[in-house]
Amino acid sequence: MKKEDNRDIQFRHLVMENVRLTNENARLRAHVDFLTEENRSVEDETREEYKAEIEHWKSLYESALQSVKEANERADRFEQSSKGKQRGLQERH
């Protein structure tokens, strides 16, 4: 009888340990899920921030490029104008 009581006690202990470990597993799985979602959110947020920064720098680059093109066009017009004036002066002399 005592042998059966000890087995019952051991069995109940193992059942309770199984329940405790199952609960611990569920708690840890929930924490992993939370961290996974948090990581995904941070990753998405960071990606969006860098996309915005890339667009900002791209806009600055395009603006600077446009300024250079305009400056080159003005320089070309000035050069053409200067050549025209020099020809006019040369023709007068």
ZICORGI-V678156 format. One record per pair of residues at least 4 apart in sequence whose C-alpha atoms are under 8 Angstrom apart, sorted by the first residue. I is the first residue (numbers start at 0). J is the second residue. If there is no record, write none. Layout:
I,J ; I,J
This chain:
0,4 ; 1,5 ; 2,6 ; 3,7 ; 4,8 ; 5,9 ; 6,10 ; 7,11 ; 8,12 ; 9,13 ; 10,14 ; 11,15 ; 12,16 ; 13,17 ; 14,18 ; 15,19 ; 16,20 ; 17,21 ; 18,22 ; 19,23 ; 20,24 ; 21,25 ; 22,26 ; 23,27 ; 24,28 ; 25,29 ; 26,30 ; 27,31 ; 28,32 ; 29,33 ; 30,34 ; 31,35 ; 32,36 ; 33,37 ; 34,38 ; 35,39 ; 36,40 ; 37,41 ; 38,42 ; 39,43 ; 40,44 ; 41,45 ; 42,46 ; 43,47 ; 44,48 ; 45,49 ; 46,50 ; 47,51 ; 48,52 ; 49,53 ; 50,54 ; 51,55 ; 52,56 ; 53,57 ; 54,58 ; 55,59 ; 56,60 ; 57,61 ; 58,62 ; 59,63 ; 60,64 ; 61,65 ; 62,66 ; 63,67 ; 64,68 ; 65,69 ; 66,70 ; 67,71 ; 68,72 ; 69,73 ; 70,74 ; 71,75 ; 72,76 ; 73,77 ; 74,78 ; 75,79 ; 76,80 ; 77,81 ; 78,82 ; 79,83 ; 80,84 ; 81,85 ; 82,86 ; 83,87 ; 84,88 ; 85,89 ; 86,90 ; 87,91 ; 88,92
